[in-house]
Amino acid sequence: MLHSSASAEQLCLASPVRREPEPVSVKTINHDVVAAEYAVRGAIAIKSTAYQEQLKEGKDGLPFDKVYQCNIGNPQILGQKPISFFRQVLSLCEYPELMEHPAAADIYPPDAIARAKEYLDNIPGGVGAYSESKGAVILRQHVAKGIAERDGHPCNFEDLWLTDGASPGVHYMMKTLLRNEQDCILCPIPQYPLYSATIKLYGGTLLPYFLEEGRDWQATVAHLQEQVDTARSQGKQVRALVVINPGNPTGQVLDWENQELLIKFCKQEQLVLLADEVYQTNIYAAGREFLSFKKVLMEMGPEYSGHVPLVSMNSISKGYFGECGRRGGYFELVNFPQDVKDQLYKVASISLCPNVSGQICMALIMNPPQPGDPSHELFAKERDGILESLKRRAELVVDTFRSMEGVSCNEVEGSMYAFPRLTVPPAAVKAAANQGKPADFLYCMELLDQTGIVTVPGSGFGQEPGTFHVRTTILPPEADMAQVVQKFSEFHESFMRRYKGENGGS
Amino acid sequence: MPPTSLLSTPRQPEPVDVKNLNPKACGLELSPAVLEAEYAVRGAIALKASAYQRQLDSGQGGDLPFTRKPITFFRQVLSLCDWPQLLDDPHAADTFPPDAIQRAREYLGAIPGGLGAYSESKGAAICRQHVAQGIEARDGHPCDIDDLWLTDGASRGVHMIMRTLLRDEQDCILCPIPQYPLYSATITLYGGTLLPYHLDEERGWQASPEELQAAVDGAGRQGRQVRALVVINPGNPTGEVLDAENQRQLESLVLIADEVYATNIYAEGKQFQSFKKVLRDMGPDYATVALVSLNSTSKGFYGERGGYMELANFPPAVKEQLYKLASISLCPNLALVMRPPQPGDPSNPLYEQERRAILESLKRRAQLVVAAFRGLEGVTCNPVEGAMYAFPRLTLPAGAVAAAEQQGQQADFLYCMELLDQTGIVTVPGSGFGQAPGTYHLRTTILPPEEDMQAVSEAIARFHRTFLERYGGGTQGSSGG
């Protein structure tokens, strides 16, 4: 609990209590740090790492011989190949001497060499020097160009901050918008727990708005209004609305009408719209397309397009490129006062700059090879191959869940996750409660212990009270998928058997 | 406690505005001293310099813009890891030395998903193993990879530690003055209080235990809690290298040892000793002193965005919290802080040649810069024993002080801005780092290429003469103040 500065001063003036040295311990560190939680890398993930060690060391006694990582959107660890063109350019930027080598033209396509040269000529010091804090100018220009082509509306590169992944952008916004516990951020439930973790970390309050599972995970404005009105009447200020589109963990893709309603709501309540759009190139459902909030906003007429403050976030970790380890991303600010942007520049500058290799990757993704370019054919083949495979796996996973007893599963319209809802027998709920855990945690832990499949319990994302979910990715390679879905089904059957009927209970 | 609904005033919508941002993020509630230190390194002068787009940048310690080549071996390995298909290319053997190829295979074999996958939040195990081995070889004491966090630059580690240690304004962090303003900025950002301890310019920028004790006692009387002591060794901006005796005296509280310049040592007879080594050498009586050692790939002789933090003597429960903090940002980028080629490896001769050339050049440039400043009227300059900066002390005319005040600035800010305007040379005013009251300094790097040094020195000398003339002699800022 933070002391207010007034009371601290009073303490000082009246009778300061001399503070004795105290050792650093979990009781004496910042409480917000201790309170913050991030389930994606929590207890189940930690245990799965221990299992992987055991398997590597050839230890016996586990009922499985492989750990299947279905808990984190990390495609390349499961064998997804990187996009050749991007890696070629990156390797040349890392070691520019390659371009002088006589064999360069045999090793690299000409457009990769040209692109690397363009970047290196315009980034003083290449990948080895600190860049500007918002990212190297040429790279931001390329990203801006890509955004403008995607949306059909201009993008000013000075409104772009390149970042080490999308996560730092979220940290900066939460750090800057949250003054104290009275400040709230509207978050979808279920949500990607970066939001709950950073809100806690920076001393604010999460104001939930529930996505309706029965209606394709949509949120109604009536519900949003009710949440905001209640908060306001309690003396809380609502600062921003987080929207994740496509959804994580929920996988829905918003439509134009829905997006317009959310923008109008933000205008009315003076909220910053935090648009997490990292899955914008992961769209599978027929007839669905990605519409950036920027595009929708710009086409709503001047009372919206010139006024609603919007933060659009993207990342190199997702899509069809999956460059999680390189750490790249950006956020674009629209309709922010200049002096607020100046403060965000300063916050970024305290970490000097994002890594340049990640910046280059972001610029490449927003400006991939075009038809007619030497690399385009291979690029399109790799991209389409990955996206079509993801779509097939999405369907397989959803079908599998829908065939399990007591399980329902919304369509995976986009992103990389399925989020099935489980009907958990009361005996399992009780067993979990005895351990001080929610029932879906128990389910996921037993799933790991018995099959090696790693997932994240729905309680890690938030869910309607009384419901249970599990988030699994759709990322295991197609070769493994048959195994994974079979093991999952078998486990589910045995779990239900064990906790129902005569075999269930204490 | 949040007000109840009966007593609270309902809140009306308000547009996002600089007045309703978190004041700690924006520095609006800062004390004057900290306002000056407001991340000066990337402040007004640096921004103006970018606008000028002059590449005679002496203002930042990332020296590669000056055509200084990176270490070939590291870049070769990284390039192969970026595009692993190169390993199987028929031309690979002509393009890369065999040990670079082998090292790339080793990393790719040991890191699931290569450079493209999220790693463990503390960094890929093999990278931590290599860092641990390097630390053990350097110090002669074991290093456990579970105590290592690889980070996107050392700055991230500082953010995490400040975030964790600071609970409220009563929590203080002892910081050297002058200091690298990452410390003042992060202390403010995370709601704590900076407790200064002054480095003594007359005595080679050493810190005295008496000064530290006085600071701690003063804080104690005010009901404040001192949480940690920051030591930057080698110093930034001050460039001194501590000796072991001084280091032993400083072991107390949580010690945050910023050692990013560990491999930038120039002074004869000086060598770098890590605080970890000194601590371990002090024996079991000191086994409870909590130490955070920070290092970086940005300095030394490399240049990319990587770093690490090693925790010694921290309770496991606290380390778990720091693990969790790291996990909220998923993982660091795989910049592969790595073991260099060893004697006998094919790449070793070139590596040694490059490393020596860089360090010897830095040493020569350190001496040139110090000599250049000592040649200016009213300027003294401590030797640059290590790091990448000179921090000369300027005696400035009263007229300059007055002119600066009229602009709401310090005199050294005025000096540096005019230096930029007239010569294109970018520096950072001493007020950005903190300094003894009534003194003025500037920080310049030693990084301009040797062939430019003559021209840079002459430009500074001419500017300095003009500045003194313009502001009419009658200096201020000498020790009488």
Boltz contact constraints between the chains, C-beta under 6 A:
constraints:
  - contact:
      token1: [A, 2]
      token2: [B, 168]
      max_distance: 6.0
  - contact:
      token1: [A, 3]
      token2: [B, 168]
      max_distance: 6.0
  - contact:
      token1: [A, 8]
      token2: [B, 169]
      max_distance: 6.0
  - contact:
      token1: [A, 11]
      token2: [B, 223]
      max_distance: 6.0
  - contact:
      token1: [A, 12]
      token2: [B, 222]
      max_distance: 6.0
  - contact:
      token1: [A, 12]
      token2: [B, 223]
      max_distance: 6.0
  - contact:
      token1: [A, 16]
      token2: [B, 222]
      max_distance: 6.0
  - contact:
      token1: [A, 16]
      token2: [B, 223]
      max_distance: 6.0
  - contact:
      token1: [A, 17]
      token2: [B, 223]
      max_distance: 6.0
  - contact:
      token1: [A, 18]
      token2: [B, 220]
      max_distance: 6.0
  - contact:
      token1: [A, 19]
      token2: [B, 220]
      max_distance: 6.0
  - contact:
      token1: [A, 19]
      token2: [B, 225]
      max_distance: 6.0
  - contact:
      token1: [A, 24]
      token2: [B, 254]
      max_distance: 6.0
  - contact:
      token1: [A, 24]
      token2: [B, 290]
      max_distance: 6.0
  - contact:
      token1: [A, 24]
      token2: [B, 318]
      max_distance: 6.0
  - contact:
      token1: [A, 25]
      token2: [B, 315]
      max_distance: 6.0
  - contact:
      token1: [A, 26]
      token2: [B, 317]
      max_distance: 6.0
  - contact:
      token1: [A, 26]
      token2: [B, 318]
      max_distance: 6.0
  - contact:
      token1: [A, 29]
      token2: [B, 164]
      max_distance: 6.0
  - contact:
      token1: [A, 30]
      token2: [B, 164]
      max_distance: 6.0
  - contact:
      token1: [A, 30]
      token2: [B, 167]
      max_distance: 6.0
  - contact:
      token1: [A, 33]
      token2: [B, 164]
      max_distance: 6.0
  - contact:
      token1: [A, 33]
      token2: [B, 321]
      max_distance: 6.0
  - contact:
      token1: [A, 34]
      token2: [B, 321]
      max_distance: 6.0
  - contact:
      token1: [A, 38]
      token2: [B, 327]
      max_distance: 6.0
  - contact:
      token1: [A, 38]
      token2: [B, 328]
      max_distance: 6.0
  - contact:
      token1: [A, 41]
      token2: [B, 121]
      max_distance: 6.0
  - contact:
      token1: [A, 41]
      token2: [B, 327]
      max_distance: 6.0
  - contact:
      token1: [A, 74]
      token2: [B, 117]
      max_distance: 6.0
  - contact:
      token1: [A, 74]
      token2: [B, 118]
      max_distance: 6.0
  - contact:
      token1: [A, 76]
      token2: [B, 113]
      max_distance: 6.0
  - contact:
      token1: [A, 76]
      token2: [B, 116]
      max_distance: 6.0
  - contact:
      token1: [A, 76]
      token2: [B, 117]
      max_distance: 6.0
  - contact:
      token1: [A, 77]
      token2: [B, 112]
      max_distance: 6.0
  - contact:
      token1: [A, 77]
      token2: [B, 113]
      max_distance: 6.0
  - contact:
      token1: [A, 77]
      token2: [B, 117]
      max_distance: 6.0
  - contact:
      token1: [A, 82]
      token2: [B, 116]
      max_distance: 6.0
  - contact:
      token1: [A, 87]
      token2: [B, 82]
      max_distance: 6.0
  - contact:
      token1: [A, 87]
      token2: [B, 83]
      max_distance: 6.0
  - contact:
      token1: [A, 88]
      token2: [B, 83]
      max_distance: 6.0
  - contact:
      token1: [A, 90]
      token2: [B, 82]
      max_distance: 6.0
  - contact:
      token1: [A, 91]
      token2: [B, 79]
      max_distance: 6.0
  - contact:
      token1: [A, 91]
      token2: [B, 82]
      max_distance: 6.0
  - contact:
      token1: [A, 91]
      token2: [B, 83]
      max_distance: 6.0
  - contact:
      token1: [A, 94]
      token2: [B, 75]
      max_distance: 6.0
  - contact:
      token1: [A, 94]
      token2: [B, 78]
      max_distance: 6.0
  - contact:
      token1: [A, 94]
      token2: [B, 79]
      max_distance: 6.0
  - contact:
      token1: [A, 94]
      token2: [B, 82]
      max_distance: 6.0
  - contact:
      token1: [A, 95]
      token2: [B, 75]
      max_distance: 6.0
  - contact:
      token1: [A, 95]
      token2: [B, 76]
      max_distance: 6.0
  - contact:
      token1: [A, 95]
      token2: [B, 79]
      max_distance: 6.0
  - contact:
      token1: [A, 101]
      token2: [B, 95]
      max_distance: 6.0
  - contact:
      token1: [A, 103]
      token2: [B, 91]
      max_distance: 6.0
  - contact:
      token1: [A, 107]
      token2: [B, 89]
      max_distance: 6.0
  - contact:
      token1: [A, 107]
      token2: [B, 91]
      max_distance: 6.0
  - contact:
      token1: [A, 124]
      token2: [B, 65]
      max_distance: 6.0
  - contact:
      token1: [A, 125]
      token2: [B, 64]
      max_distance: 6.0
  - contact:
      token1: [A, 125]
      token2: [B, 65]
      max_distance: 6.0
  - contact:
      token1: [A, 128]
      token2: [B, 64]
      max_distance: 6.0
  - contact:
      token1: [A, 128]
      token2: [B, 70]
      max_distance: 6.0
  - contact:
      token1: [A, 128]
      token2: [B, 303]
      max_distance: 6.0
  - contact:
      token1: [A, 128]
      token2: [B, 304]
      max_distance: 6.0
  - contact:
      token1: [A, 129]
      token2: [B, 62]
      max_distance: 6.0
  - contact:
      token1: [A, 129]
      token2: [B, 64]
      max_distance: 6.0
  - contact:
      token1: [A, 129]
      token2: [B, 65]
      max_distance: 6.0
  - contact:
      token1: [A, 130]
      token2: [B, 62]
      max_distance: 6.0
  - contact:
      token1: [A, 133]
      token2: [B, 42]
      max_distance: 6.0
  - contact:
      token1: [A, 164]
      token2: [B, 152]
      max_distance: 6.0
  - contact:
      token1: [A, 167]
      token2: [B, 329]
      max_distance: 6.0
  - contact:
      token1: [A, 175]
      token2: [B, 25]
      max_distance: 6.0
  - contact:
      token1: [A, 176]
      token2: [B, 21]
      max_distance: 6.0
  - contact:
      token1: [A, 176]
      token2: [B, 22]
      max_distance: 6.0
  - contact:
      token1: [A, 176]
      token2: [B, 25]
      max_distance: 6.0
  - contact:
      token1: [A, 178]
      token2: [B, 22]
      max_distance: 6.0
  - contact:
      token1: [A, 179]
      token2: [B, 22]
      max_distance: 6.0
  - contact:
      token1: [A, 197]
      token2: [B, 328]
      max_distance: 6.0
  - contact:
      token1: [A, 232]
      token2: [B, 10]
      max_distance: 6.0
  - contact:
      token1: [A, 232]
      token2: [B, 11]
      max_distance: 6.0
  - contact:
      token1: [A, 233]
      token2: [B, 5]
      max_distance: 6.0
  - contact:
      token1: [A, 233]
      token2: [B, 10]
      max_distance: 6.0
  - contact:
      token1: [A, 234]
      token2: [B, 5]
      max_distance: 6.0
  - contact:
      token1: [A, 235]
      token2: [B, 3]
      max_distance: 6.0
  - contact:
      token1: [A, 235]
      token2: [B, 8]
      max_distance: 6.0
  - contact:
      token1: [A, 237]
      token2: [B, 11]
      max_distance: 6.0
  - contact:
      token1: [A, 269]
      token2: [B, 13]
      max_distance: 6.0
  - contact:
      token1: [A, 270]
      token2: [B, 13]
      max_distance: 6.0
  - contact:
      token1: [A, 270]
      token2: [B, 14]
      max_distance: 6.0
  - contact:
      token1: [A, 270]
      token2: [B, 15]
      max_distance: 6.0
  - contact:
      token1: [A, 272]
      token2: [B, 16]
      max_distance: 6.0
  - contact:
      token1: [A, 309]
      token2: [B, 16]
      max_distance: 6.0
  - contact:
      token1: [A, 323]
      token2: [B, 116]
      max_distance: 6.0
  - contact:
      token1: [A, 324]
      token2: [B, 117]
      max_distance: 6.0
  - contact:
      token1: [A, 324]
      token2: [B, 118]
      max_distance: 6.0
  - contact:
      token1: [A, 325]
      token2: [B, 115]
      max_distance: 6.0
  - contact:
      token1: [A, 325]
      token2: [B, 116]
      max_distance: 6.0
  - contact:
      token1: [A, 325]
      token2: [B, 117]
      max_distance: 6.0
  - contact:
      token1: [A, 325]
      token2: [B, 119]
      max_distance: 6.0
  - contact:
      token1: [A, 325]
      token2: [B, 334]
      max_distance: 6.0
  - contact:
      token1: [A, 326]
      token2: [B, 333]
      max_distance: 6.0
  - contact:
      token1: [A, 327]
      token2: [B, 333]
      max_distance: 6.0
  - contact:
      token1: [A, 339]
      token2: [B, 18]
      max_distance: 6.0
  - contact:
      token1: [A, 340]
      token2: [B, 18]
      max_distance: 6.0
  - contact:
      token1: [A, 343]
      token2: [B, 26]
      max_distance: 6.0
  - contact:
      token1: [A, 347]
      token2: [B, 25]
      max_distance: 6.0
  - contact:
      token1: [A, 349]
      token2: [B, 39]
      max_distance: 6.0
  - contact:
      token1: [A, 349]
      token2: [B, 42]
      max_distance: 6.0
  - contact:
      token1: [A, 350]
      token2: [B, 39]
      max_distance: 6.0
  - contact:
      token1: [A, 350]
      token2: [B, 185]
      max_distance: 6.0
  - contact:
      token1: [A, 351]
      token2: [B, 155]
      max_distance: 6.0
  - contact:
      token1: [A, 352]
      token2: [B, 155]
      max_distance: 6.0
  - contact:
      token1: [A, 355]
      token2: [B, 305]
      max_distance: 6.0
  - contact:
      token1: [A, 355]
      token2: [B, 333]
      max_distance: 6.0
  - contact:
      token1: [A, 358]
      token2: [B, 333]
      max_distance: 6.0
